[in-house]
Amino acid sequence: MTEVTNPVAVTTTGVVTTADIFISLIRWVAGASSVAGEACTVTDNNGTVFFSSTSTGANFIDANRFDTTLPVRGINVTSLPHGTLYIYFR
């Protein structure tokens, strides 16, 4: 089994995991090269969006802390034009 660090740092689109996981926080740090209107989108295995954010420009940061951990079946980053997406799990 591959050891997973917490948080998971994602820099490209694609499947992060297909397993059941409980998420406590998602944070997108878009970075200096981000421009207004770029979007970061994360879905589960069924394509249901559980995080979506639109950049307002360079050095944009957005986060969603879930009051209770969010149970999801799989994580797929479908859009991540710039920066790093941090996924914190339980």
mmCIF file of the C-alpha atoms, coordinates in Angstrom:
data_MODEL
# 
_entry.id   MODEL 
# 
loop_
_atom_site.group_PDB 
_atom_site.id 
_atom_site.type_symbol 
_atom_site.label_atom_id 
_atom_site.label_alt_id 
_atom_site.label_comp_id 
_atom_site.label_asym_id 
_atom_site.label_entity_id 
_atom_site.label_seq_id 
_atom_site.pdbx_PDB_ins_code 
_atom_site.Cartn_x 
_atom_site.Cartn_y 
_atom_site.Cartn_z 
_atom_site.occupancy 
_atom_site.B_iso_or_equiv 
_atom_site.pdbx_formal_charge 
_atom_site.auth_seq_id 
_atom_site.auth_comp_id 
_atom_site.auth_asym_id 
_atom_site.auth_atom_id 
_atom_site.pdbx_PDB_model_num 
ATOM 1  C CA . MET A 1 1  ? 0.000   0.000  0.000   1.00 0.00 ? 1  MET A CA 1 
ATOM 2  C CA . THR A 1 2  ? 1.243   3.478  -0.892  1.00 0.00 ? 2  THR A CA 1 
ATOM 3  C CA . GLU A 1 3  ? 1.525   5.827  2.060   1.00 0.00 ? 3  GLU A CA 1 
ATOM 4  C CA . VAL A 1 4  ? -0.638  8.926  1.656   1.00 0.00 ? 4  VAL A CA 1 
ATOM 5  C CA . THR A 1 5  ? 0.297   12.191 3.314   1.00 0.00 ? 5  THR A CA 1 
ATOM 6  C CA . ASN A 1 6  ? -2.284  14.554 4.779   1.00 0.00 ? 6  ASN A CA 1 
ATOM 7  C CA . PRO A 1 7  ? -2.980  16.821 3.035   1.00 0.00 ? 7  PRO A CA 1 
ATOM 8  C CA . VAL A 1 8  ? -2.770  15.393 -0.437  1.00 0.00 ? 8  VAL A CA 1 
ATOM 9  C CA . ALA A 1 9  ? -1.274  18.038 -2.753  1.00 0.00 ? 9  ALA A CA 1 
ATOM 10 C CA . VAL A 1 10 ? -2.664  17.863 -6.291  1.00 0.00 ? 10 VAL A CA 1 
ATOM 11 C CA . THR A 1 11 ? -1.137  19.822 -9.200  1.00 0.00 ? 11 THR A CA 1 
ATOM 12 C CA . THR A 1 12 ? -2.747  18.132 -12.226 1.00 0.00 ? 12 THR A CA 1 
ATOM 13 C CA . THR A 1 13 ? -6.208  16.990 -13.253 1.00 0.00 ? 13 THR A CA 1 
ATOM 14 C CA . GLY A 1 14 ? -7.233  13.371 -12.984 1.00 0.00 ? 14 GLY A CA 1 
ATOM 15 C CA . VAL A 1 15 ? -8.303  10.701 -10.532 1.00 0.00 ? 15 VAL A CA 1 
ATOM 16 C CA . VAL A 1 16 ? -6.804  11.152 -7.054  1.00 0.00 ? 16 VAL A CA 1 
ATOM 17 C CA . THR A 1 17 ? -8.490  8.052  -5.612  1.00 0.00 ? 17 THR A CA 1 
ATOM 18 C CA . THR A 1 18 ? -11.465 5.803  -6.312  1.00 0.00 ? 18 THR A CA 1 
ATOM 19 C CA . ALA A 1 19 ? -11.773 4.780  -2.653  1.00 0.00 ? 19 ALA A CA 1 
ATOM 20 C CA . ASP A 1 20 ? -14.288 5.984  -0.071  1.00 0.00 ? 20 ASP A CA 1 
ATOM 21 C CA . ILE A 1 21 ? -12.758 8.903  1.821   1.00 0.00 ? 21 ILE A CA 1 
ATOM 22 C CA . PHE A 1 22 ? -13.824 11.521 4.367   1.00 0.00 ? 22 PHE A CA 1 
ATOM 23 C CA . ILE A 1 23 ? -12.778 15.085 3.517   1.00 0.00 ? 23 ILE A CA 1 
ATOM 24 C CA . SER A 1 24 ? -12.456 17.803 6.160   1.00 0.00 ? 24 SER A CA 1 
ATOM 25 C CA . LEU A 1 25 ? -11.004 20.662 4.060   1.00 0.00 ? 25 LEU A CA 1 
ATOM 26 C CA . ILE A 1 26 ? -10.242 21.502 0.426   1.00 0.00 ? 26 ILE A CA 1 
ATOM 27 C CA . ARG A 1 27 ? -7.979  24.477 -0.316  1.00 0.00 ? 27 ARG A CA 1 
ATOM 28 C CA . TRP A 1 28 ? -7.018  25.825 -3.747  1.00 0.00 ? 28 TRP A CA 1 
ATOM 29 C CA . VAL A 1 29 ? -3.924  28.040 -3.927  1.00 0.00 ? 29 VAL A CA 1 
ATOM 30 C CA . ALA A 1 30 ? -4.056  29.241 -7.525  1.00 0.00 ? 30 ALA A CA 1 
ATOM 31 C CA . GLY A 1 31 ? -0.672  30.958 -7.576  1.00 0.00 ? 31 GLY A CA 1 
ATOM 32 C CA . ALA A 1 32 ? 0.842   34.000 -9.233  1.00 0.00 ? 32 ALA A CA 1 
ATOM 33 C CA . SER A 1 33 ? 0.100   32.853 -12.793 1.00 0.00 ? 33 SER A CA 1 
ATOM 34 C CA . SER A 1 34 ? -3.647  32.498 -12.227 1.00 0.00 ? 34 SER A CA 1 
ATOM 35 C CA . VAL A 1 35 ? -5.987  34.858 -14.064 1.00 0.00 ? 35 VAL A CA 1 
ATOM 36 C CA . ALA A 1 36 ? -9.565  35.849 -13.310 1.00 0.00 ? 36 ALA A CA 1 
ATOM 37 C CA . GLY A 1 37 ? -12.166 33.355 -14.463 1.00 0.00 ? 37 GLY A CA 1 
ATOM 38 C CA . GLU A 1 38 ? -10.117 30.166 -14.137 1.00 0.00 ? 38 GLU A CA 1 
ATOM 39 C CA . ALA A 1 39 ? -12.016 27.398 -12.388 1.00 0.00 ? 39 ALA A CA 1 
ATOM 40 C CA . CYS A 1 40 ? -11.043 24.511 -10.137 1.00 0.00 ? 40 CYS A CA 1 
ATOM 41 C CA . THR A 1 41 ? -13.574 21.679 -9.985  1.00 0.00 ? 41 THR A CA 1 
ATOM 42 C CA . VAL A 1 42 ? -13.558 18.424 -7.982  1.00 0.00 ? 42 VAL A CA 1 
ATOM 43 C CA . THR A 1 43 ? -16.064 15.589 -8.340  1.00 0.00 ? 43 THR A CA 1 
ATOM 44 C CA . ASP A 1 44 ? -16.708 12.144 -6.905  1.00 0.00 ? 44 ASP A CA 1 
ATOM 45 C CA . ASN A 1 45 ? -16.718 8.901  -8.948  1.00 0.00 ? 45 ASN A CA 1 
ATOM 46 C CA . ASN A 1 46 ? -20.267 9.647  -10.155 1.00 0.00 ? 46 ASN A CA 1 
ATOM 47 C CA . GLY A 1 47 ? -19.373 13.118 -11.453 1.00 0.00 ? 47 GLY A CA 1 
ATOM 48 C CA . THR A 1 48 ? -21.109 14.956 -8.597  1.00 0.00 ? 48 THR A CA 1 
ATOM 49 C CA . VAL A 1 49 ? -19.319 18.256 -7.926  1.00 0.00 ? 49 VAL A CA 1 
ATOM 50 C CA . PHE A 1 50 ? -18.410 18.776 -4.261  1.00 0.00 ? 50 PHE A CA 1 
ATOM 51 C CA . PHE A 1 51 ? -15.899 21.619 -4.722  1.00 0.00 ? 51 PHE A CA 1 
ATOM 52 C CA . SER A 1 52 ? -15.906 24.368 -7.323  1.00 0.00 ? 52 SER A CA 1 
ATOM 53 C CA . SER A 1 53 ? -14.160 27.713 -7.245  1.00 0.00 ? 53 SER A CA 1 
ATOM 54 C CA . THR A 1 54 ? -13.450 30.502 -9.731  1.00 0.00 ? 54 THR A CA 1 
ATOM 55 C CA . SER A 1 55 ? -10.289 32.586 -9.486  1.00 0.00 ? 55 SER A CA 1 
ATOM 56 C CA . THR A 1 56 ? -10.446 36.367 -9.272  1.00 0.00 ? 56 THR A CA 1 
ATOM 57 C CA . GLY A 1 57 ? -6.805  36.730 -10.390 1.00 0.00 ? 57 GLY A CA 1 
ATOM 58 C CA . ALA A 1 58 ? -3.201  36.182 -9.365  1.00 0.00 ? 58 ALA A CA 1 
ATOM 59 C CA . ASN A 1 59 ? -2.481  34.653 -5.937  1.00 0.00 ? 59 ASN A CA 1 
ATOM 60 C CA . PHE A 1 60 ? -6.129  33.628 -5.476  1.00 0.00 ? 60 PHE A CA 1 
ATOM 61 C CA . ILE A 1 61 ? -6.860  31.290 -2.547  1.00 0.00 ? 61 ILE A CA 1 
ATOM 62 C CA . ASP A 1 62 ? -10.160 29.603 -1.729  1.00 0.00 ? 62 ASP A CA 1 
ATOM 63 C CA . ALA A 1 63 ? -11.089 26.923 0.762   1.00 0.00 ? 63 ALA A CA 1 
ATOM 64 C CA . ASN A 1 64 ? -14.078 24.960 1.934   1.00 0.00 ? 64 ASN A CA 1 
ATOM 65 C CA . ARG A 1 65 ? -14.031 23.501 5.439   1.00 0.00 ? 65 ARG A CA 1 
ATOM 66 C CA . PHE A 1 66 ? -16.797 20.971 5.968   1.00 0.00 ? 66 PHE A CA 1 
ATOM 67 C CA . ASP A 1 67 ? -18.629 21.239 9.317   1.00 0.00 ? 67 ASP A CA 1 
ATOM 68 C CA . THR A 1 68 ? -18.596 17.483 9.507   1.00 0.00 ? 68 THR A CA 1 
ATOM 69 C CA . THR A 1 69 ? -16.262 15.432 7.379   1.00 0.00 ? 69 THR A CA 1 
ATOM 70 C CA . LEU A 1 70 ? -17.683 14.954 3.902   1.00 0.00 ? 70 LEU A CA 1 
ATOM 71 C CA . PRO A 1 71 ? -17.910 11.315 2.870   1.00 0.00 ? 71 PRO A CA 1 
ATOM 72 C CA . VAL A 1 72 ? -17.185 10.885 -0.845  1.00 0.00 ? 72 VAL A CA 1 
ATOM 73 C CA . ARG A 1 73 ? -16.672 7.885  -3.078  1.00 0.00 ? 73 ARG A CA 1 
ATOM 74 C CA . GLY A 1 74 ? -13.577 8.816  -5.036  1.00 0.00 ? 74 GLY A CA 1 
ATOM 75 C CA . ILE A 1 75 ? -11.928 12.122 -5.870  1.00 0.00 ? 75 ILE A CA 1 
ATOM 76 C CA . ASN A 1 76 ? -11.490 13.363 -9.438  1.00 0.00 ? 76 ASN A CA 1 
ATOM 77 C CA . VAL A 1 77 ? -9.982  16.777 -10.166 1.00 0.00 ? 77 VAL A CA 1 
ATOM 78 C CA . THR A 1 78 ? -11.642 17.763 -13.444 1.00 0.00 ? 78 THR A CA 1 
ATOM 79 C CA . SER A 1 79 ? -10.269 21.306 -13.719 1.00 0.00 ? 79 SER A CA 1 
ATOM 80 C CA . LEU A 1 80 ? -7.102  22.781 -12.203 1.00 0.00 ? 80 LEU A CA 1 
ATOM 81 C CA . PRO A 1 81 ? -5.537  25.369 -14.525 1.00 0.00 ? 81 PRO A CA 1 
ATOM 82 C CA . HIS A 1 82 ? -2.910  26.695 -12.092 1.00 0.00 ? 82 HIS A CA 1 
ATOM 83 C CA . GLY A 1 83 ? -1.599  26.149 -8.594  1.00 0.00 ? 83 GLY A CA 1 
ATOM 84 C CA . THR A 1 84 ? -2.069  23.424 -6.039  1.00 0.00 ? 84 THR A CA 1 
ATOM 85 C CA . LEU A 1 85 ? -5.199  21.859 -4.583  1.00 0.00 ? 85 LEU A CA 1 
ATOM 86 C CA . TYR A 1 86 ? -4.791  20.625 -1.003  1.00 0.00 ? 86 TYR A CA 1 
ATOM 87 C CA . ILE A 1 87 ? -7.204  17.923 0.150   1.00 0.00 ? 87 ILE A CA 1 
ATOM 88 C CA . TYR A 1 88 ? -7.312  17.261 3.899   1.00 0.00 ? 88 TYR A CA 1 
ATOM 89 C CA . PHE A 1 89 ? -8.956  14.037 4.991   1.00 0.00 ? 89 PHE A CA 1 
ATOM 90 C CA . ARG A 1 90 ? -9.833  12.147 8.126   1.00 0.00 ? 90 ARG A CA 1 
# 
